[in-house]
Amino acid sequence: MERDGSIPKQVSRESRECPPEWNALTGSVIAAAMEVHSALGAGLLERLYEQALCHELDLRRIRYSRQVPVRVSYKGLELGEQVVDMVVGDTVVLELKSVERVHDAHLAQMLSYMRSMRLPLGLLINFNVARLKEGIYRRVLATTTPVPPAFLDEVPSTPRPSDFSAPSAFS
């Protein structure tokens, strides 16, 4: 939200299109990632952030799978497998990075994973930034995909509006 209480245009359109459960789930993941980044800072290896984020998601009782294989096929021919960093709540493809700059190829890879897995949401989080909200990229594949069964053991409180104030969080 903006300081005047209005919702930025890039958030407003997406919020109307996404079920509230999806926004709550990605908000919870972003809040967990911000907690990890606040404690560890920038500049570590990706696998260390992944391990810390898994621990934080466990503490928050948010279901996830780690290092999930994705089968890639082309016109009926199975080409092989790739591995997604994490899948949260059977809804969100979560790709973690610790790079100087997120390139379009990183986002395209996440979208390919989303399509292959038929999951509606993707979050790419780059921990190698001074302020984490500058390293968060959220993509919505399709809003007509049914919401999977409950994704949280216990729904946490709504994230603070400031967690979503940066346009990069939903670009």
Secondary structure as UniProt FT lines:
FT   TURN            3..4
FT   HELIX           9..17
FT   HELIX           20..40
FT   HELIX           46..59
FT   TURN            60..61
FT   STRAND          64..74
FT   TURN            75..76
FT   STRAND          77..88
FT   TURN            89..91
FT   STRAND          92..97
FT   HELIX           104..117
FT   STRAND          121..126
FT   HELIX           132..135
FT   STRAND          136..140
FT   HELIX           161..164
FT   HELIX           167..170
//
